[in-house]
Amino acid sequence: MPQMDKQICIPPELPELLKQFTKAALRTQPQDLIQWAADYFGALTRGDIPPVRDGSQPVASSNFAELTPELLKILHSRVAGRLIIHVNELGQMWKVLSLPPELLNSVINVGRFTEEIEWLKFLALACSALGV
């Protein structure tokens, strides 16, 4: 039987951390909250930029975000200087940012990418989708 009279010590930074996490989740509206939360806290742990939409980016009515320069910056930082990224890994990053899967498929088709994607070529093609 657990000991009930023992007091739990709450770290002083926990309330602010949870407040920032909650705000980020509400702004981003991820499709897969559990995966997004893992990526969010993983990014904080590594000192990376978490996958968060800023307040100027509207939440699309279809639950998909629009591709923005800020989201491309987040993707680029997560690729971390690699020249090649696997299509499944990129697909997961794309999903965490709640970006439209049809846009990912379109860029992959235009670039004629297969399982391994040349990151800078993909990034350039994705940038061209910003003006559409």
Buried (B, 14 or more C-beta within 10 A) or exposed (E): EEEEEEEEEEEEEEEEEEEBBEEBBEBBBBBEEEBBBEBBEEBBEEEBBBBBBEEEBEBEEEEBBBBBEBBBEBBBEBBEEEEEBEBEEBBBBBBBBBBBEEBBEBBBEEBEBEEEBBBEBBBEBBEEBEEE
